[in-house]
């Protein structure tokens, strides 16, 4: 089953459509790569997907283990490398405060998040830096 379609809109932009829901995301090339930077770039989406996947897996972990989970917010910084041009580093600052977890509960939830499918997809050549507050 096809997951999505990607259509070129011109001017280095694409429209990505999730077929099951009909939701759309428009991408634009970044300013440092001939674009206008007016939307997520494909590499922005990849870095952002890492944090989104982590939060989703933390939610699943909490549901499975009966933990309260009502707050998570992440800031994502993507750092590009060259030769070849690629994502070289992702910095994720995640705020998990307000969930009233013990240190042990937080450590287990964070460990689950760090093992999300997107994390397992990124190459070991990409440095990942985390900070968490809870």
C-alpha positions in Angstrom: 0.0 0.0 0.0 1.4 3.4 -1.0 1.9 5.8 2.0 2.2 9.1 0.3 2.6 11.0 -3.0 5.1 13.8 -3.7 4.3 16.4 -6.4 6.8 19.0 -7.7 5.2 22.4 -7.5 8.0 24.3 -9.2 10.5 26.7 -7.7 12.1 23.9 -5.6 8.9 23.2 -3.7 7.0 19.9 -3.3 3.6 18.9 -2.0 3.6 15.7 0.0 0.2 14.1 0.6 -0.5 11.4 3.2 -2.9 9.2 1.3 -4.8 7.7 4.2 -5.6 11.1 5.8 -5.3 13.5 2.9 -3.0 15.7 5.1 -0.5 17.8 3.1 3.0 19.2 3.8 4.7 21.6 1.5 8.5 21.6 1.4 10.8 24.3 0.1 14.5 24.2 -0.4 16.5 26.1 2.3 18.0 29.5 1.6 21.5 28.0 1.7 20.6 25.6 -1.1 18.9 27.9 -3.6 15.4 27.9 -2.0 13.4 30.6 -0.3 13.2 28.7 3.1 9.5 29.4 3.4 8.5 25.9 4.5 10.1 22.8 5.9 13.0 21.5 3.8 13.1 17.7 3.3 16.1 17.6 5.8 14.1 19.7 8.3 11.4 17.1 8.1 13.8 14.3 8.7 15.3 15.9 11.8 11.9 16.9 13.1 10.6 13.4 12.5 13.2 12.1 14.9 11.7 14.2 17.8 8.1 13.5 16.7 8.8 9.7 16.6 10.4 9.9 20.1 7.4 11.6 21.6 5.0 9.1 19.9 7.0 6.2 21.3 7.1 7.8 24.8 3.3 8.1 24.6 3.0 4.4 23.7 5.3 3.5 26.5 3.3 5.5 29.0 0.0 4.0 27.8 1.4 0.5 28.1 2.9 1.1 31.6 0.1 3.2 33.1 2.1 6.4 33.3 0.5 9.9 33.1 1.6 11.7 29.9 0.1 15.0 29.0 3.1 17.2 28.1 6.0 16.9 25.7 7.6 19.6 23.6 10.8 19.4 21.6 13.1 22.0 20.0 15.1 20.5 17.1 18.2 21.9 15.5 19.5 20.4 12.3 23.1 21.0 11.4 24.2 20.3 7.8 27.5 19.0 6.7 29.2 19.1 3.3 31.0 16.8 1.0 28.5 15.3 0.6 25.7 17.7 1.7 23.8 15.8 4.4 22.5 16.1 8.0 25.6 15.8 10.2 24.0 16.5 13.6 20.6 16.8 15.2 20.2 18.5 18.6 17.0 17.7 20.4 16.0 19.6 23.6 12.9 17.9 25.0 10.7 19.2 27.8 8.8 16.5 29.5 7.9 18.5 32.6 4.5 18.3 34.2 4.1 14.6 33.8 5.1 14.0 37.5 7.4 11.1 36.7 10.0 9.8 39.1 13.5 9.8 37.9 13.2 6.0 37.2 10.0 6.5 35.2 11.5 9.4 33.2 14.6 7.4 32.4 12.6 4.4 31.2 10.3 6.6 29.1 13.3 8.5 27.6 15.0 5.2 26.8 12.0 4.0 25.0 11.8 7.2 23.0 15.5 7.0 22.0 14.8 3.6 20.5 12.1 4.8 18.1 12.0 3.7 14.5 13.3 7.0 13.2 16.3 6.8 15.6 17.0 3.3 14.2 16.9 4.7 10.7 19.4 7.4 11.1 23.0 6.5 10.1 25.6 6.2 12.9 27.4 9.0 10.9 24.8 11.5 12.2 25.6 12.8 15.6 22.5 13.1 17.9 22.7 15.3 21.0 19.9 15.2 23.5 18.9 17.2 26.6 15.8 16.5 28.7 13.9 18.3 31.4 11.2 16.5 33.4 
